[in-house]
Amino acid sequence: MAEQAGALRLTAPSVGGPIDVYRLTAEGAHALSDEDVEQVRERVRRWAELDNEALDQLPRS
């Protein structure tokens, strides 16, 4: 269901409102600020760069 909602937001951005992101732990739910979300996005971007660099090093057959 989450993938469908994400796809819908990409193809019809006027559907729905802002998305709230929460971190769920045993201690409870914590809403992430815009700054928190941007930090996560940056980590994901860096992970993707490193992943691509590693894949580029694999031998081609």
matplotlib code that plots the C-alpha trace (Angstrom):
import matplotlib.pyplot as plt

x = [0.0, 2.8, 4.4, 1.1, 0.7, 4.3, 3.6, 0.4, 2.1, 4.6, 2.0, -0.7, 1.1, -2.1, -3.5, -3.1, -1.4, 2.0, 3.5, 4.4, 7.3, 7.6, 10.3, 8.7, 10.6, 9.7, 9.6, 7.0, 6.6, 8.7, 7.8, 10.8, 11.3, 12.0, 15.6, 15.6, 14.0, 16.6, 19.4, 17.9, 17.6, 21.2, 22.3, 20.2, 21.7, 25.2, 24.4, 23.2, 26.4, 28.6, 26.4, 26.8, 30.6, 30.9, 28.8, 31.0, 34.0, 32.5, 34.0, 31.9, 31.3]
y = [0.0, 2.4, 1.9, 2.6, 5.9, 6.9, 6.2, 8.1, 11.1, 11.1, 10.8, 13.0, 15.4, 17.2, 14.1, 14.2, 16.7, 17.0, 13.7, 13.4, 11.0, 9.3, 7.2, 4.4, 2.8, 0.9, 4.2, 5.6, 7.6, 10.7, 13.1, 13.9, 17.6, 18.8, 19.0, 15.4, 14.2, 16.1, 14.4, 11.0, 12.0, 13.0, 9.7, 7.8, 9.9, 9.1, 5.4, 5.3, 7.0, 4.5, 1.6, 2.8, 3.2, -0.3, -1.7, 0.1, -1.8, -5.2, -7.0, -6.9, -10.2]
z = [0.0, 0.8, -2.6, -4.3, -2.3, -3.2, -6.9, -6.7, -5.2, -8.1, -10.8, -9.2, -6.7, -6.0, -4.3, -0.5, 1.6, 3.3, 4.5, 8.2, 8.9, 12.3, 13.9, 15.9, 18.8, 21.9, 23.7, 21.3, 18.1, 17.4, 14.5, 12.3, 11.5, 8.0, 9.0, 10.2, 6.9, 4.9, 6.9, 6.1, 2.4, 2.3, 3.9, 1.3, -1.5, -0.2, 0.2, -3.4, -4.6, -2.7, -4.0, -7.6, -7.1, -5.8, -8.6, -11.1, -9.8, -10.5, -13.5, -16.6, -18.3]

ax = plt.figure().add_subplot(projection="3d")
ax.plot(x, y, z, "-o")
ax.set_aspect("equal")
plt.show()
